[in-house]
Amino acid sequence: MLDPSIPLTVTEWDEWGDPRDPDDYACIRSYSPYENPPNGSRPALLVTGAVHDPRVSIHEPAKWVARLRATDSGNARLLFRAELGAGAHSGPTGRSAQFAYEAEIHAFILDAMGIRVPPL
C-alpha cells in the first residue's frame, strides 16, 4: 500500500486510506491481520495462496501463517497450501484440478470438525 508503483495501489487509497498519511496509516495498522494476531489458541486453519496471483503475492499469506504460528498459545493445526500452477484466488485451473483442490479443502474442514469419512 505504500508503493504507488504497484498496480491498483493508488486506486485503493480512496477505499482504504493513503498510508503515507500518518492518521490513515494508524487506522490501517489498527485492523491489519498481520500486525494484530489474536491472543490465545486458534482453531484449525487452512490458509491458501497462489504463486501466480496478481492481486496477493504468495509471500503475504505465507508471512501471515508464520506470524500466526509464532503467536499461537495452543497447538493449533495451521496449514499453508500454496498453489504453484496457473491458478490464482480460486485455486488451480482445469476441471479435474479444481475438483481435487475443492476436495482437499472439504477434507480439511471435515477433519477439523472431527468427521471421519471412510475411504471409498
N, C-alpha and C positions, 0 to 999 in steps of 0.2 A: 504493500500500500504506500510505502514511502518512495518507491521508484516510479516516476511518471513515464519512464520509457517502456515499462511492461504493458502489453496490450490490455485494454479495458480498465486499467487502474484509475486513470483520471476521471473516466465516466462514472466510476463507483463513488467518487468523493461526494457527489451530490446526495447519495443514499446513506453512506456510512460516516462521512466526515472526512476532512483533509487532515491526515496525521501530522502534517507539517505545522498545523495549528496546535499549540500546547493543550488547549481545552478539548479539542477533538481527539487528540492523542490519548489524553487521560480517560476520556469516555470509552474509546475503542478498547483500550487496555483493560478497562474495568470488566468487560464481558468476554474477553478473549479466552477461549477454552484452553489454550496452551499456558497462558500466564496465570490462570486461576483454576488449577485442577482441584476438584472437591477433596476434602479431607475424609479419611476413613477408608473402609473397604469398598470395593466396587463389584458390580455384577459381572458375569462373564461378558466379554466384548469381542466381537469380530469386526475389525476395522479394515476397510478396503481402500485401495489406491491403485492408480494406473500410471505406468511409466509414460504412456503417450497421451495423457490427459492434458489438453492445452489450458484448462482453467485452474487446476490444482496440481502443482508439481508433486511428484512422488515423495519428495523429502518432507512435505508438510504433514501428511498423516503419519509417516514413519517417525518424525520428530515428536508428534503428539503421543503416539503409542509409547515411545521411550520415556516421555515425561510422566505419563500415567503409571507405567510400571515402576518408575523410580519413586513415586509418591504414594503408591498403594500400601495401606497399612495391613491389608489382609493378604489373602493368597488367591487373588482373582485370576481367572484364566483370561488372558488378554492376547488375542492373536491378531497378527497383521497379515493380510493377504494382498500381495502386490500382483496386479495384472500386468504381465510382461508383453502381451500381444498387442494387437491393433486396437483393442477396446479402450474405452475411457470410463466415464461415470457409471455406465450401465453394465460394465463387465465386458467379456470378450465378444468378438464378432462371430457370426455364423450360428445357425440354429443349434447344432449339437453342442458347441462350446458354451452357448448361452444356457442351454438346459443343464449342463454339467455344473456351471457356475451357480445357477439358482439352486440346484440340488445341494451343493456344498453349504450354501447359506441356510437352507432349510434344515439340513442335518445338524448344523451348529446350533440353531435355535432349539430344535427338538432335544438335543443332548443337554443344552443348558437348562432346559425345563425338566430334565430327568426322565424324558420319554424315550424309552428304548424301542427301536423298531427292529424286528428280527430280519436278518439278511434274506434276500429272495432266493 
